[in-house]
Amino acid sequence: MTRLYHLLQDLAQVLVATAGCLLIFSTTASGYNLQYYGGQSRLRDSFTVQGKAIGAMQAFMTQTHEKACDCRMACWAYEGCHSASSKPAGTKFECRLSHFYTQNLTLEDDPDSVFSYWLDPSWFLNHGVQDDGLLYISATSWFSYDYSMTLCAVQPGFRTIMLKTGKQQIIGKHILVKISGHVVMDMHPLPSGGFEWGDGTPFNNNSLAESNSTINYWGGDYQCIFTSSSLITFWPRSGYGLTLCQGNPYGVEW
């Protein structure tokens, strides 16, 4: 009975995952088009973006499939496969499977390709979609500011956190309580005074009042840090912090 239950559960999740082929990619404000397949415990949570491809030298196998989403399922079926990409090849799809996680991949730009990947569990924790509609993942180790920025960027569909609203700063605080540390945040001081987010949007001081945050900045080339006490402070760029990344699978304003 237990074996039959698990077989049926696996079949149901395969059907759910395959149904993901019918999803339409919607480009978000950042230009990413992230699809998130979460809550599929026996399939593992996975992510899919359009426009990225695995190079031939980083694939351990190349296959041909009837549908693009069959490539993701083929990777799931192979032990040690952590990423896959597919692109049209005549009436079918060429599928490349790779042993590499994203932090060890050099992806190629290809508008016709669909790239699917799983997070390295030794590197990342998945905190799921939060109340702001964004998906949060954090690194399990401490890294420098520059490496933290790079680590989020190489997870297709993610960026280093920008906690622009009081709600997002409260979400960030709750996550930090869980992972016990402080995180690098993509916010920068302006030469003319004040601050701006990494995407160029101005910093809104009203959000500080909403979350009781305060800013400490003494000038110079420092990295921005967010702490579990809602303190936004600037440390030397050589300092280390935890990495927290945001993804936008629903295309909400961020």
PyRosetta script that sets phi, psi and omega in degrees:
from pyrosetta import init, pose_from_sequence

init()
pose = pose_from_sequence("MTRLYHLLQDLAQVLVATAGCLLIFSTTASGYNLQYYGGQSRLRDSFTVQGKAIGAMQAFMTQTHEKACDCRMACWAYEGCHSASSKPAGTKFECRLSHFYTQNLTLEDDPDSVFSYWLDPSWFLNHGVQDDGLLYISATSWFSYDYSMTLCAVQPGFRTIMLKTGKQQIIGKHILVKISGHVVMDMHPLPSGGFEWGDGTPFNNNSLAESNSTINYWGGDYQCIFTSSSLITFWPRSGYGLTLCQGNPYGVEW")
pose.set_psi(1, -43.7)
pose.set_omega(1, 179.7)
pose.set_phi(2, -64.6)
pose.set_psi(2, -43.4)
pose.set_omega(2, 179.5)
pose.set_phi(3, -62.3)
pose.set_psi(3, -43.5)
pose.set_omega(3, 179.2)
pose.set_phi(4, -62.6)
pose.set_psi(4, -40.3)
pose.set_omega(4, 179.7)
pose.set_phi(5, -60.5)
pose.set_psi(5, -45.4)
pose.set_omega(5, -178.7)
pose.set_phi(6, -68.2)
pose.set_psi(6, -36.4)
pose.set_omega(6, 177.5)
pose.set_phi(7, -63.3)
pose.set_psi(7, -42.8)
pose.set_omega(7, 178.5)
pose.set_phi(8, -66.4)
pose.set_psi(8, -37.6)
pose.set_omega(8, 178.7)
pose.set_phi(9, -65.3)
pose.set_psi(9, -42.5)
pose.set_omega(9, 177.3)
pose.set_phi(10, -61.1)
pose.set_psi(10, -45.0)
pose.set_omega(10, -179.2)
pose.set_phi(11, -61.7)
pose.set_psi(11, -42.3)
pose.set_omega(11, 179.6)
pose.set_phi(12, -62.3)
pose.set_psi(12, -40.3)
pose.set_omega(12, -178.4)
pose.set_phi(13, -74.1)
pose.set_psi(13, -31.9)
pose.set_omega(13, 173.5)
pose.set_phi(14, -62.3)
pose.set_psi(14, -42.3)
pose.set_omega(14, 178.8)
pose.set_phi(15, -64.3)
pose.set_psi(15, -39.8)
pose.set_omega(15, 177.8)
pose.set_phi(16, -63.4)
pose.set_psi(16, -45.2)
pose.set_omega(16, -179.2)
pose.set_phi(17, -64.6)
pose.set_psi(17, -41.9)
pose.set_omega(17, 179.3)
pose.set_phi(18, -65.3)
pose.set_psi(18, -34.7)
pose.set_omega(18, 178.0)
pose.set_phi(19, -62.0)
pose.set_psi(19, -20.2)
pose.set_omega(19, 177.1)
pose.set_phi(20, -61.0)
pose.set_psi(20, -18.6)
pose.set_omega(20, 176.5)
pose.set_phi(21, -60.6)
pose.set_psi(21, -26.6)
pose.set_omega(21, -176.3)
pose.set_phi(22, -82.4)
pose.set_psi(22, -10.3)
pose.set_omega(22, 179.9)
pose.set_phi(23, -70.0)
pose.set_psi(23, 142.6)
pose.set_omega(23, 178.3)
pose.set_phi(24, -100.6)
pose.set_psi(24, 131.0)
pose.set_omega(24, 178.8)
pose.set_phi(25, -70.0)
pose.set_psi(25, 132.5)
pose.set_omega(25, 176.4)
pose.set_phi(26, -119.1)
pose.set_psi(26, 118.9)
pose.set_omega(26, -176.9)
pose.set_phi(27, -71.2)
pose.set_psi(27, 132.2)
pose.set_omega(27, -179.8)
pose.set_phi(28, -91.4)
pose.set_psi(28, 180.0)
pose.set_omega(28, -176.5)
pose.set_phi(29, -60.4)
pose.set_psi(29, -25.3)
pose.set_omega(29, -177.9)
pose.set_phi(30, -85.9)
pose.set_psi(30, -5.6)
pose.set_omega(30, -176.2)
pose.set_phi(31, 92.8)
pose.set_psi(31, -6.2)
pose.set_omega(31, 177.3)
pose.set_phi(32, -82.4)
pose.set_psi(32, 164.0)
pose.set_omega(32, -179.7)
pose.set_phi(33, -139.9)
pose.set_psi(33, 60.6)
pose.set_omega(33, -171.9)
pose.set_phi(34, -76.3)
pose.set_psi(34, 131.9)
pose.set_omega(34, 168.4)
pose.set_phi(35, -113.7)
pose.set_psi(35, 134.9)
pose.set_omega(35, -176.5)
pose.set_phi(36, -117.9)
pose.set_psi(36, 123.3)
pose.set_omega(36, 176.6)
pose.set_phi(37, -106.2)
pose.set_psi(37, 87.5)
pose.set_omega(37, -174.8)
pose.set_phi(38, -106.5)
pose.set_psi(38, 163.1)
pose.set_omega(38, 177.0)
pose.set_phi(39, 75.6)
pose.set_psi(39, 9.8)
pose.set_omega(39, 179.2)
pose.set_phi(40, -99.8)
pose.set_psi(40, 79.3)
pose.set_omega(40, -168.5)
pose.set_phi(41, -57.3)
pose.set_psi(41, -37.7)
pose.set_omega(41, -175.8)
pose.set_phi(42, -86.2)
pose.set_psi(42, -14.2)
pose.set_omega(42, 175.1)
pose.set_phi(43, -99.5)
pose.set_psi(43, -12.8)
pose.set_omega(43, -173.6)
pose.set_phi(44, 71.5)
pose.set_psi(44, 140.3)
pose.set_omega(44, 177.7)
pose.set_phi(45, -63.1)
pose.set_psi(45, 136.3)
pose.set_omega(45, -179.1)
pose.set_phi(46, -136.6)
pose.set_psi(46, 167.2)
pose.set_omega(46, -176.1)
pose.set_phi(47, -133.0)
pose.set_psi(47, 148.0)
pose.set_omega(47, -179.8)
pose.set_phi(48, -138.5)
pose.set_psi(48, 135.1)
pose.set_omega(48, 174.5)
pose.set_phi(49, -132.8)
pose.set_psi(49, 156.9)
pose.set_omega(49, 177.1)
pose.set_phi(50, -102.8)
pose.set_psi(50, 143.9)
pose.set_omega(50, 175.0)
pose.set_phi(51, 102.5)
pose.set_psi(51, 2.7)
pose.set_omega(51, 178.6)
pose.set_phi(52, -123.8)
pose.set_psi(52, 145.8)
pose.set_omega(52, -177.9)
pose.set_phi(53, -138.5)
pose.set_psi(53, 148.5)
pose.set_omega(53, 174.0)
pose.set_phi(54, -81.5)
pose.set_psi(54, 130.7)
pose.set_omega(54, 176.9)
pose.set_phi(55, -67.1)
pose.set_psi(55, 152.8)
pose.set_omega(55, -176.3)
pose.set_phi(56, -59.2)
pose.set_psi(56, -33.8)
pose.set_omega(56, -177.3)
pose.set_phi(57, -74.2)
pose.set_psi(57, -17.1)
pose.set_omega(57, -179.5)
pose.set_phi(58, -102.5)
pose.set_psi(58, 7.5)
pose.set_omega(58, 177.2)
pose.set_phi(59, -101.2)
pose.set_psi(59, 137.1)
pose.set_omega(59, 176.4)
pose.set_phi(60, -92.4)
pose.set_psi(60, -11.3)
pose.set_omega(60, 179.9)
pose.set_phi(61, -158.1)
pose.set_psi(61, 142.9)
pose.set_omega(61, 173.8)
pose.set_phi(62, -122.5)
pose.set_psi(62, 128.8)
pose.set_omega(62, -176.8)
pose.set_phi(63, -125.8)
pose.set_psi(63, 173.6)
pose.set_omega(63, 173.2)
pose.set_phi(64, -123.0)
pose.set_psi(64, 132.4)
pose.set_omega(64, -178.0)
pose.set_phi(65, -132.3)
pose.set_psi(65, 160.3)
pose.set_omega(65, 179.6)
pose.set_phi(66, -73.8)
pose.set_psi(66, -36.1)
pose.set_omega(66, -176.5)
pose.set_phi(67, -128.4)
pose.set_psi(67, 152.7)
pose.set_omega(67, -179.0)
pose.set_phi(68, -61.9)
pose.set_psi(68, -39.8)
pose.set_omega(68, -176.2)
pose.set_phi(69, -70.7)
pose.set_psi(69, -16.8)
pose.set_omega(69, 175.7)
pose.set_phi(70, -62.3)
pose.set_psi(70, -25.3)
pose.set_omega(70, -179.7)
pose.set_phi(71, -67.3)
pose.set_psi(71, -43.1)
pose.set_omega(71, 178.5)
pose.set_phi(72, -62.6)
pose.set_psi(72, -40.6)
pose.set_omega(72, 179.7)
pose.set_phi(73, -68.1)
pose.set_psi(73, -33.7)
pose.set_omega(73, 177.6)
pose.set_phi(74, -65.4)
pose.set_psi(74, -39.4)
pose.set_omega(74, 177.9)
pose.set_phi(75, -65.2)
pose.set_psi(75, -42.5)
pose.set_omega(75, 178.3)
pose.set_phi(76, -58.9)
pose.set_psi(76, -35.9)
pose.set_omega(76, -175.9)
pose.set_phi(77, -75.0)
pose.set_psi(77, -24.3)
pose.set_omega(77, -178.2)
pose.set_phi(78, -91.9)
pose.set_psi(78, 122.5)
pose.set_omega(78, 176.7)
pose.set_phi(79, -64.3)
pose.set_psi(79, 130.5)
pose.set_omega(79, 180.0)
pose.set_phi(80, 90.0)
pose.set_psi(80, -0.8)
pose.set_omega(80, 174.9)
pose.set_phi(81, -88.0)
pose.set_psi(81, 126.1)
pose.set_omega(81, -175.7)
pose.set_phi(82, -121.4)
pose.set_psi(82, -5.1)
pose.set_omega(82, 178.0)
pose.set_phi(83, -159.7)
pose.set_psi(83, 156.1)
pose.set_omega(83, -178.1)
pose.set_phi(84, -154.2)
pose.set_psi(84, 151.3)
pose.set_omega(84, 173.4)
pose.set_phi(85, -139.6)
pose.set_psi(85, 146.4)
pose.set_omega(85, -179.7)
pose.set_phi(86, -133.1)
pose.set_psi(86, 150.5)
pose.set_omega(86, 176.7)
pose.set_phi(87, -150.0)
pose.set_psi(87, 153.7)
pose.set_omega(87, -179.4)
pose.set_phi(88, -59.5)
pose.set_psi(88, 139.4)
pose.set_omega(88, 175.9)
pose.set_phi(89, -140.1)
pose.set_psi(89, 89.0)
pose.set_omega(89, -174.0)
pose.set_phi(90, 70.3)
pose.set_psi(90, -126.7)
pose.set_omega(90, 179.1)
pose.set_phi(91, -91.0)
pose.set_psi(91, 0.0)
pose.set_omega(91, -178.9)
pose.set_phi(92, -124.1)
pose.set_psi(92, -164.0)
pose.set_omega(92, -177.7)
pose.set_phi(93, -130.8)
pose.set_psi(93, 133.1)
pose.set_omega(93, 172.4)
pose.set_phi(94, -82.8)
pose.set_psi(94, 132.4)
pose.set_omega(94, -175.7)
pose.set_phi(95, -122.3)
pose.set_psi(95, 126.3)
pose.set_omega(95, 175.4)
pose.set_phi(96, -110.9)
pose.set_psi(96, 128.9)
pose.set_omega(96, 179.4)
pose.set_phi(97, -109.6)
pose.set_psi(97, 140.5)
pose.set_omega(97, -177.1)
pose.set_phi(98, -133.5)
pose.set_psi(98, 145.8)
pose.set_omega(98, 174.2)
pose.set_phi(99, -78.7)
pose.set_psi(99, -13.9)
pose.set_omega(99, -170.6)
pose.set_phi(100, -83.0)
pose.set_psi(100, 140.6)
pose.set_omega(100, 165.7)
pose.set_phi(101, -79.5)
pose.set_psi(101, 165.7)
pose.set_omega(101, -171.6)
pose.set_phi(102, -60.1)
pose.set_psi(102, -35.0)
pose.set_omega(102, -177.5)
pose.set_phi(103, -67.6)
pose.set_psi(103, -12.2)
pose.set_omega(103, 178.7)
pose.set_phi(104, -113.0)
pose.set_psi(104, 9.8)
pose.set_omega(104, -179.9)
pose.set_phi(105, -103.4)
pose.set_psi(105, 147.0)
pose.set_omega(105, 166.8)
pose.set_phi(106, -111.7)
pose.set_psi(106, 101.2)
pose.set_omega(106, -174.1)
pose.set_phi(107, -82.7)
pose.set_psi(107, 150.2)
pose.set_omega(107, 176.9)
pose.set_phi(108, -101.2)
pose.set_psi(108, 145.8)
pose.set_omega(108, 174.3)
pose.set_phi(109, -79.2)
pose.set_psi(109, 126.3)
pose.set_omega(109, 178.9)
pose.set_phi(110, -153.4)
pose.set_psi(110, 106.3)
pose.set_omega(110, -175.7)
pose.set_phi(111, -60.8)
pose.set_psi(111, -20.9)
pose.set_omega(111, -178.5)
pose.set_phi(112, -91.8)
pose.set_psi(112, -6.1)
pose.set_omega(112, -174.0)
pose.set_phi(113, -94.4)
pose.set_psi(113, 147.9)
pose.set_omega(113, 173.3)
pose.set_phi(114, -116.6)
pose.set_psi(114, 124.7)
pose.set_omega(114, -176.2)
pose.set_phi(115, -111.3)
pose.set_psi(115, 130.0)
pose.set_omega(115, 178.8)
pose.set_phi(116, -121.2)
pose.set_psi(116, 143.9)
pose.set_omega(116, -178.8)
pose.set_phi(117, -153.9)
pose.set_psi(117, 160.9)
pose.set_omega(117, 175.8)
pose.set_phi(118, -118.4)
pose.set_psi(118, 146.0)
pose.set_omega(118, 177.8)
pose.set_phi(119, -73.3)
pose.set_psi(119, 146.1)
pose.set_omega(119, 174.3)
pose.set_phi(120, -74.2)
pose.set_psi(120, 112.2)
pose.set_omega(120, -176.5)
pose.set_phi(121, -65.0)
pose.set_psi(121, -18.1)
pose.set_omega(121, 176.8)
pose.set_phi(122, -82.9)
pose.set_psi(122, -10.4)
pose.set_omega(122, -178.9)
pose.set_phi(123, -111.4)
pose.set_psi(123, -28.7)
pose.set_omega(123, -169.2)
pose.set_phi(124, -133.2)
pose.set_psi(124, 149.0)
pose.set_omega(124, 167.3)
pose.set_phi(125, -113.6)
pose.set_psi(125, 136.7)
pose.set_omega(125, 178.9)
pose.set_phi(126, -100.1)
pose.set_psi(126, 116.7)
pose.set_omega(126, -179.1)
pose.set_phi(127, -94.9)
pose.set_psi(127, 1.5)
pose.set_omega(127, 175.2)
pose.set_phi(128, 75.0)
pose.set_psi(128, -176.6)
pose.set_omega(128, 179.0)
pose.set_phi(129, -80.8)
pose.set_psi(129, 129.5)
pose.set_omega(129, -177.7)
pose.set_phi(130, -99.6)
pose.set_psi(130, -176.5)
pose.set_omega(130, -174.0)
pose.set_phi(131, -64.1)
pose.set_psi(131, -19.4)
pose.set_omega(131, 178.7)
pose.set_phi(132, -86.1)
pose.set_psi(132, 1.7)
pose.set_omega(132, 179.6)
pose.set_phi(133, 84.8)
pose.set_psi(133, 0.7)
pose.set_omega(133, 179.9)
pose.set_phi(134, -100.3)
pose.set_psi(134, 153.8)
pose.set_omega(134, 179.9)
pose.set_phi(135, -100.1)
pose.set_psi(135, 133.1)
pose.set_omega(135, -176.3)
pose.set_phi(136, -118.2)
pose.set_psi(136, 132.7)
pose.set_omega(136, 172.0)
pose.set_phi(137, -130.3)
pose.set_psi(137, 148.5)
pose.set_omega(137, 179.3)
pose.set_phi(138, -130.0)
pose.set_psi(138, 149.9)
pose.set_omega(138, 175.8)
pose.set_phi(139, -78.4)
pose.set_psi(139, 152.0)
pose.set_omega(139, -177.9)
pose.set_phi(140, -89.7)
pose.set_psi(140, -6.5)
pose.set_omega(140, 179.8)
pose.set_phi(141, -124.3)
pose.set_psi(141, 166.0)
pose.set_omega(141, 178.3)
pose.set_phi(142, -91.4)
pose.set_psi(142, 137.5)
pose.set_omega(142, -178.3)
pose.set_phi(143, -136.0)
pose.set_psi(143, 165.5)
pose.set_omega(143, 175.6)
pose.set_phi(144, -69.6)
pose.set_psi(144, 165.4)
pose.set_omega(144, 179.7)
pose.set_phi(145, -57.0)
pose.set_psi(145, -50.4)
pose.set_omega(145, -175.7)
pose.set_phi(146, -63.9)
pose.set_psi(146, -39.8)
pose.set_omega(146, -179.9)
pose.set_phi(147, -70.8)
pose.set_psi(147, -35.5)
pose.set_omega(147, 177.1)
pose.set_phi(148, -60.8)
pose.set_psi(148, -43.5)
pose.set_omega(148, 178.4)
pose.set_phi(149, -61.7)
pose.set_psi(149, -41.9)
pose.set_omega(149, -179.9)
pose.set_phi(150, -68.6)
pose.set_psi(150, -39.5)
pose.set_omega(150, -175.5)
pose.set_phi(151, -62.6)
pose.set_psi(151, -41.2)
pose.set_omega(151, 176.4)
pose.set_phi(152, -67.2)
pose.set_psi(152, -40.4)
pose.set_omega(152, -176.0)
pose.set_phi(153, -64.4)
pose.set_psi(153, -30.1)
pose.set_omega(153, -177.9)
pose.set_phi(154, -88.0)
pose.set_psi(154, 2.3)
pose.set_omega(154, 168.5)
pose.set_phi(155, -95.5)
pose.set_psi(155, 97.7)
pose.set_omega(155, -171.7)
pose.set_phi(156, -53.9)
pose.set_psi(156, 129.2)
pose.set_omega(156, -178.7)
pose.set_phi(157, 96.4)
pose.set_psi(157, -2.0)
pose.set_omega(157, -178.0)
pose.set_phi(158, -117.5)
pose.set_psi(158, 161.9)
pose.set_omega(158, 175.7)
pose.set_phi(159, -143.4)
pose.set_psi(159, 161.5)
pose.set_omega(159, 171.9)
pose.set_phi(160, -64.4)
pose.set_psi(160, 142.6)
pose.set_omega(160, -171.6)
pose.set_phi(161, -58.8)
pose.set_psi(161, 141.9)
pose.set_omega(161, 168.1)
pose.set_phi(162, -129.3)
pose.set_psi(162, 101.4)
pose.set_omega(162, -176.7)
pose.set_phi(163, -88.7)
pose.set_psi(163, 81.8)
pose.set_omega(163, -168.5)
pose.set_phi(164, -79.3)
pose.set_psi(164, -24.2)
pose.set_omega(164, -175.8)
pose.set_phi(165, -117.7)
pose.set_psi(165, 164.4)
pose.set_omega(165, 176.3)
pose.set_phi(166, -59.9)
pose.set_psi(166, -38.5)
pose.set_omega(166, 178.7)
pose.set_phi(167, -62.0)
pose.set_psi(167, -43.7)
pose.set_omega(167, -179.0)
pose.set_phi(168, -67.1)
pose.set_psi(168, -34.8)
pose.set_omega(168, 178.3)
pose.set_phi(169, -68.9)
pose.set_psi(169, -33.6)
pose.set_omega(169, 175.4)
pose.set_phi(170, -68.4)
pose.set_psi(170, -40.3)
pose.set_omega(170, 176.0)
pose.set_phi(171, -60.5)
pose.set_psi(171, -46.4)
pose.set_omega(171, 179.0)
pose.set_phi(172, -59.8)
pose.set_psi(172, -40.5)
pose.set_omega(172, 179.2)
pose.set_phi(173, -62.9)
pose.set_psi(173, -43.7)
pose.set_omega(173, -179.6)
pose.set_phi(174, -64.0)
pose.set_psi(174, -39.1)
pose.set_omega(174, 178.5)
pose.set_phi(175, -66.7)
pose.set_psi(175, -40.2)
pose.set_omega(175, -179.1)
pose.set_phi(176, -64.7)
pose.set_psi(176, -33.0)
pose.set_omega(176, 176.2)
pose.set_phi(177, -61.9)
pose.set_psi(177, -36.5)
pose.set_omega(177, -180.0)
pose.set_phi(178, -71.0)
pose.set_psi(178, -41.3)
pose.set_omega(178, -172.8)
pose.set_phi(179, -97.3)
pose.set_psi(179, -3.3)
pose.set_omega(179, 172.4)
pose.set_phi(180, 57.1)
pose.set_psi(180, 76.2)
pose.set_omega(180, 176.8)
pose.set_phi(181, 175.3)
pose.set_psi(181, -165.4)
pose.set_omega(181, 174.0)
pose.set_phi(182, -124.0)
pose.set_psi(182, 157.0)
pose.set_omega(182, -174.4)
pose.set_phi(183, -126.2)
pose.set_psi(183, 152.8)
pose.set_omega(183, 173.4)
pose.set_phi(184, -71.2)
pose.set_psi(184, 136.7)
pose.set_omega(184, 178.4)
pose.set_phi(185, -125.6)
pose.set_psi(185, 141.3)
pose.set_omega(185, -176.4)
pose.set_phi(186, -85.3)
pose.set_psi(186, 77.4)
pose.set_omega(186, 175.8)
pose.set_phi(187, -139.3)
pose.set_psi(187, 142.6)
pose.set_omega(187, -172.5)
pose.set_phi(188, -134.1)
pose.set_psi(188, 144.3)
pose.set_omega(188, 173.4)
pose.set_phi(189, -74.0)
pose.set_psi(189, 147.8)
pose.set_omega(189, 177.1)
pose.set_phi(190, -98.2)
pose.set_psi(190, 143.7)
pose.set_omega(190, 178.4)
pose.set_phi(191, -57.7)
pose.set_psi(191, -31.1)
pose.set_omega(191, -178.3)
pose.set_phi(192, -83.7)
pose.set_psi(192, -1.5)
pose.set_omega(192, -177.0)
pose.set_phi(193, 105.6)
pose.set_psi(193, 155.5)
pose.set_omega(193, -177.7)
pose.set_phi(194, 81.6)
pose.set_psi(194, -168.4)
pose.set_omega(194, -173.9)
pose.set_phi(195, -140.7)
pose.set_psi(195, 160.1)
pose.set_omega(195, 172.3)
pose.set_phi(196, -141.0)
pose.set_psi(196, 154.5)
pose.set_omega(196, 177.2)
pose.set_phi(197, -78.0)
pose.set_psi(197, 164.7)
pose.set_omega(197, -176.3)
pose.set_phi(198, -62.1)
pose.set_psi(198, -22.4)
pose.set_omega(198, 178.4)
pose.set_phi(199, -90.3)
pose.set_psi(199, 6.5)
pose.set_omega(199, 176.2)
pose.set_phi(200, 93.2)
pose.set_psi(200, -6.4)
pose.set_omega(200, 178.5)
pose.set_phi(201, -77.9)
pose.set_psi(201, 146.0)
pose.set_omega(201, -176.4)
pose.set_phi(202, -70.8)
pose.set_psi(202, 149.3)
pose.set_omega(202, 175.5)
pose.set_phi(203, -74.2)
pose.set_psi(203, 134.2)
pose.set_omega(203, -178.2)
pose.set_phi(204, -103.8)
pose.set_psi(204, 110.6)
pose.set_omega(204, -177.4)
pose.set_phi(205, -63.8)
pose.set_psi(205, -21.5)
pose.set_omega(205, -179.7)
pose.set_phi(206, -62.0)
pose.set_psi(206, -30.7)
pose.set_omega(206, -178.3)
pose.set_phi(207, -67.0)
pose.set_psi(207, -24.0)
pose.set_omega(207, 177.8)
pose.set_phi(208, -66.5)
pose.set_psi(208, -42.1)
pose.set_omega(208, -179.8)
pose.set_phi(209, -65.1)
pose.set_psi(209, -34.1)
pose.set_omega(209, -178.7)
pose.set_phi(210, -66.1)
pose.set_psi(210, -31.5)
pose.set_omega(210, -174.4)
pose.set_phi(211, -117.0)
pose.set_psi(211, 6.7)
pose.set_omega(211, -179.8)
pose.set_phi(212, 60.9)
pose.set_psi(212, 32.8)
pose.set_omega(212, 178.2)
pose.set_phi(213, -84.0)
pose.set_psi(213, 155.3)
pose.set_omega(213, 173.8)
pose.set_phi(214, -133.7)
pose.set_psi(214, 156.9)
pose.set_omega(214, -178.8)
pose.set_phi(215, -117.0)
pose.set_psi(215, 133.6)
pose.set_omega(215, 170.4)
pose.set_phi(216, -115.7)
pose.set_psi(216, 118.3)
pose.set_omega(216, 177.6)
pose.set_phi(217, -144.1)
pose.set_psi(217, 128.8)
pose.set_omega(217, -176.6)
pose.set_phi(218, -114.7)
pose.set_psi(218, 11.9)
pose.set_omega(218, 180.0)
pose.set_phi(219, 89.2)
pose.set_psi(219, 162.8)
pose.set_omega(219, 178.7)
pose.set_phi(220, 97.4)
pose.set_psi(220, -179.0)
pose.set_omega(220, -176.3)
pose.set_phi(221, -90.0)
pose.set_psi(221, 83.0)
pose.set_omega(221, -175.6)
pose.set_phi(222, -116.1)
pose.set_psi(222, 158.5)
pose.set_omega(222, 174.6)
pose.set_phi(223, -91.6)
pose.set_psi(223, 151.2)
pose.set_omega(223, 179.7)
pose.set_phi(224, -90.7)
pose.set_psi(224, 131.8)
pose.set_omega(224, -178.0)
pose.set_phi(225, -123.6)
pose.set_psi(225, 138.5)
pose.set_omega(225, 173.9)
pose.set_phi(226, -115.0)
pose.set_psi(226, 131.8)
pose.set_omega(226, -175.4)
pose.set_phi(227, -112.3)
pose.set_psi(227, 166.4)
pose.set_omega(227, -178.9)
pose.set_phi(228, -69.6)
pose.set_psi(228, -12.0)
pose.set_omega(228, 175.7)
pose.set_phi(229, -94.2)
pose.set_psi(229, 16.1)
pose.set_omega(229, 179.3)
pose.set_phi(230, 64.7)
pose.set_psi(230, 27.9)
pose.set_omega(230, 176.4)
pose.set_phi(231, -94.5)
pose.set_psi(231, 126.2)
pose.set_omega(231, 172.5)
pose.set_phi(232, -100.3)
pose.set_psi(232, 116.5)
pose.set_omega(232, -174.8)
pose.set_phi(233, -136.1)
pose.set_psi(233, 167.5)
pose.set_omega(233, -178.5)
pose.set_phi(234, -122.0)
pose.set_psi(234, 126.1)
pose.set_omega(234, 180.0)
pose.set_phi(235, -116.8)
pose.set_psi(235, 162.6)
pose.set_omega(235, 174.2)
pose.set_phi(236, -55.2)
pose.set_psi(236, 144.4)
pose.set_omega(236, -177.1)
pose.set_phi(237, -61.4)
pose.set_psi(237, -19.9)
pose.set_omega(237, -179.8)
pose.set_phi(238, -77.7)
pose.set_psi(238, -12.1)
pose.set_omega(238, -179.3)
pose.set_phi(239, -71.0)
pose.set_psi(239, 159.5)
pose.set_omega(239, -177.7)
pose.set_phi(240, -108.3)
pose.set_psi(240, 149.4)
pose.set_omega(240, 176.0)
pose.set_phi(241, -151.8)
pose.set_psi(241, 173.2)
pose.set_omega(241, 174.1)
pose.set_phi(242, -79.1)
pose.set_psi(242, 156.0)
pose.set_omega(242, -178.6)
pose.set_phi(243, -107.1)
pose.set_psi(243, 126.2)
pose.set_omega(243, 176.7)
pose.set_phi(244, -126.1)
pose.set_psi(244, 125.6)
pose.set_omega(244, -175.7)
pose.set_phi(245, -116.6)
pose.set_psi(245, 150.2)
pose.set_omega(245, 176.3)
pose.set_phi(246, -114.2)
pose.set_psi(246, 138.0)
pose.set_omega(246, 170.7)
pose.set_phi(247, -120.8)
pose.set_psi(247, 160.5)
pose.set_omega(247, -173.3)
pose.set_phi(248, -130.5)
pose.set_psi(248, 70.0)
pose.set_omega(248, -175.1)
pose.set_phi(249, -68.8)
pose.set_psi(249, -19.8)
pose.set_omega(249, -176.8)
pose.set_phi(250, -103.2)
pose.set_psi(250, 1.9)
pose.set_omega(250, 177.1)
pose.set_phi(251, 67.7)
pose.set_psi(251, 31.6)
pose.set_omega(251, 179.1)
pose.set_phi(252, -78.1)
pose.set_psi(252, 164.2)
pose.set_omega(252, 177.7)
pose.set_phi(253, -69.4)
pose.set_psi(253, 129.6)
pose.set_omega(253, 179.2)
pose.set_phi(254, -142.4)
pose.dump_pdb("model.pdb")
